[in-house]
Amino acid sequence: MKQIRRSPLTTTVIVRIMACVLGIMLLIFAAKFVAILPDVMPGVAAGHLLMVVLGTILLLGSIWIGV
């Protein structure tokens, strides 16, 4: 009887990769938007801050998931 090979992609790895990619995308999008539009209104600046915070939380979360 042949043994069933287990894939190295588990649910934890998939969630970790998704969180990391999403966090990096949010950080890049916020940096790109700030570089294009230096004069921002307070509401837009709060949106950028939120994207940076969420991106950082997702990146740190992806590190924590793997531990």
C-alpha positions as CSV (number, residue, x, y, z in Angstrom):
1,M,0.0,0.0,0.0
2,K,1.3,3.4,-1.0
3,Q,1.8,6.1,1.7
4,I,-0.1,9.3,1.2
5,R,2.2,12.2,0.9
6,R,1.4,15.2,3.0
7,S,1.6,18.6,1.5
8,P,3.9,21.1,3.2
9,L,1.1,23.7,2.7
10,T,-1.0,23.5,5.9
11,T,-3.7,25.9,6.9
12,T,-1.3,27.7,9.2
13,V,1.2,28.3,6.4
14,I,-1.6,29.5,4.1
15,V,-3.0,32.0,6.7
16,R,0.5,33.2,7.5
17,I,1.4,33.8,3.8
18,M,-2.0,35.6,3.2
19,A,-1.5,37.9,6.3
20,C,2.1,38.7,5.3
21,V,1.1,39.5,1.7
22,L,-1.9,41.6,2.7
23,G,0.2,43.5,5.3
24,I,2.9,44.3,2.8
25,M,0.4,45.4,0.2
26,L,-1.2,47.8,2.7
27,L,2.1,49.3,3.7
28,I,3.2,49.7,0.1
29,F,-0.2,51.2,-0.9
30,A,0.0,53.7,2.0
31,A,3.6,54.7,1.1
32,K,2.8,55.0,-2.6
33,F,-0.2,57.2,-1.9
34,V,1.7,59.5,0.5
35,A,4.5,59.9,-2.0
36,I,2.1,60.9,-4.7
37,L,-0.1,63.2,-2.5
38,P,2.1,65.0,0.1
39,D,-0.5,67.6,1.1
40,V,-3.2,65.5,2.8
41,M,-6.3,66.5,4.7
42,P,-6.7,65.1,8.3
43,G,-9.3,62.5,7.2
44,V,-7.0,61.1,4.5
45,A,-4.0,61.1,6.9
46,A,-6.1,59.1,9.3
47,G,-6.8,56.6,6.5
48,H,-3.1,56.3,5.8
49,L,-2.3,55.8,9.4
50,L,-5.0,53.1,9.6
51,M,-3.5,51.3,6.6
52,V,0.0,51.4,8.2
53,V,-1.3,50.1,11.5
54,L,-3.3,47.3,9.9
55,G,-0.3,46.4,7.7
56,T,2.0,46.3,10.7
57,I,-0.5,44.2,12.7
58,L,-0.9,41.7,9.9
59,L,2.9,41.4,9.4
60,L,3.5,40.9,13.1
61,G,0.5,38.5,13.3
62,S,2.0,36.4,10.4
63,I,5.2,36.1,12.4
64,W,3.3,35.2,15.6
65,I,1.2,32.5,13.8
66,G,4.4,30.7,12.7
67,V,5.9,30.5,16.2
